[in-house]
């Protein structure tokens, strides 16, 4: 067996925020950038164990696995249990494209009553409960970087970003949380 490079979590040991909005690194997860046409959605949904969402700003979640709609033929799959998403995708005969982005991305969790305000300090997306309810997902920006945002609870968000931008994103969110707490 060949040696494999081990990656350190880019935000290990960091935490911040305020009493109203906590900012913490998410645990490691596996991620898959998935592209497929309408005729493959049923087969892929069955293979991954959840219905791939087909409407803008929606997601599906089952037992720590999430499928986020990013475009008419594009999803980000996240598995918080470390499942081999690429292995699952390789067993599907329906035409699709799958790329493992587990080591490219990382996630930051923002939670608490001021979580939306902390994110909104650097993100133009309307996070109002009627516009961005629990389960809503969108590709957007945070400051100068692209993120994928998932609302996981009434006061809980998952911010996915490239690991090379994670310190910047973390800093922006901590600053937003501190400002929201004033």
N, C-alpha and C positions, 0 to 999 in steps of 0.2 A: 504494500500500500504506500502510495506516495504521500509525502508530507503535504499538509494543507495549511495555508495561511490562516491564522486565527485573527479575527478582527476584534478590537476592543470596542466596547460601546462608546460612541462618540461623546455622550453626555454623562457618563458614569459619575456618580457622586454629586451631581449638580441638583439643586433644588432652589426654589425661590417663589416669589409672589408676595401675596399679602393675606390677611385673614379672610378676605372675600374672594380671592382667586389664587389657587395653588397651581404652580407650574412644576411638573416633574417629567423626567424622561420615561417613556413607555418601555416595557420589557421588550426584548428582542422578538421579532415575528418574521415569518416568511411572507414574501410578497410576489405577486405575479402581475405583469402588465399583459392584459388579454385583449385581443382583437378578434372579432368574428361577425359573420353576417347573420341575418335573422334565421336562416335555416339551421344554424348550428346551436342556437341558444338553448333549445330543449335538451339536446344531448349533453352540452356542457353543464347546464344546470343540474342535471341528474348526476353527472360525474363529480361535481364539486359539492353536492348535497345541499344546495340552496338555489332559489330562483334568481337568475341574473336579472337585475332590474332593467326595465326598458323605458323608463321615463326620466327626464332631466331631474337632477337634484335628489335622486332616490338611492337607497341602498337596501341590502338584505343582509341579515345577520343570523347565524345559527351556531351556537356553542363555540364562540370565539373566532369564527370564520366570518369575514365580511366581504361583500361584493359591492363596490361603489360604482355607480354609473358615471362615466366621464364624457361620453359622447355616444352617438347612435350605434356605434359598433365597438365601443371601447370601455373596459372596466379595469379597476384596480382591485385585485383580490388580496386580502390580508388574512393570515392565519396566526392567531396569537398562541397557538399550541405547537407551532413549529412543524406542521404537516408538510410533506413534500408536494407542494402545489405543482411544481414542474413535472414530477412523476405522474401525478394525476392527469395533467394536460397531455402528456405524451401517450397516454393510453386511450385518448379520444380520437376516433377516426374522422369525425366531422371536421371540415376545413376551418382552421383557426390559426392564429399566431399567438404564441405565449413566450414571454421573456421573464426570467427570474430577475427581479430587481431588489431582492432581499438585502444585499450589501450596499446598494446605492441609496436606499431610503432608510430613514429612521423616523420615530414619532415622538411627539411631545404631548403630554396630557395636560389640559387646562380644566380645572374644576372649581366649583364654588359659585355662590350667588353673583359674583362679579366677573365670572369667566367670559361671558359674551362681551362685556366692556373691555376686558383685557385684550381680547383678540381684535375687537373693533378699533383699538387704538392704532393699529397698523394695517387693518384689512378693510377694504371698502364694501365687502359683502354685507347685506342687511341680515342680521342674525336674530331678528325678532321672531318670537315663537310661532306666529302665524305664517311667516315667510320661510323660516328655516327651522322646522319642527324636529323633534327627536327622529333620527334616522335619515335626515337630510345630509347630502354629500355634494361637494362642489370643488372643482379646481378653481383656484383664485390666487390672489397674491397676498403676501404679508410683507410689508415694507417693499423691498426690491426683489423679493424672491417668489417663485411659484410654490404653492402648497396645495395639498388636497385636504380639505376640512370635512370631518365627519362629526355630526352631533350625536353622541352616544347616550345622552341622558338629558334631563331637564336643565342641569347645570354642568354638563360634562361634554368635553370636546376632545377629539383626537386630531392633531395637526401633523400630517405627513409631509416630510420635506427631504431633500437630498441631504445625505450625511455631511457633505462638504459645506452646506449652509446651516447646519444644525446649531452651531454656536450663535450665529447671527439671529436665527429664529428664536432660540431660547432667550437670548438677551432682549429681543423686542417684546416677547411675551411677558417676561419678568417685569420689564419697565411698564408695560401696559397694565399689568396686575397691580403694581405699586401705585400707579396713577389712579387706577379705578378705586383703590382703597382710601384715597384722600378725602 
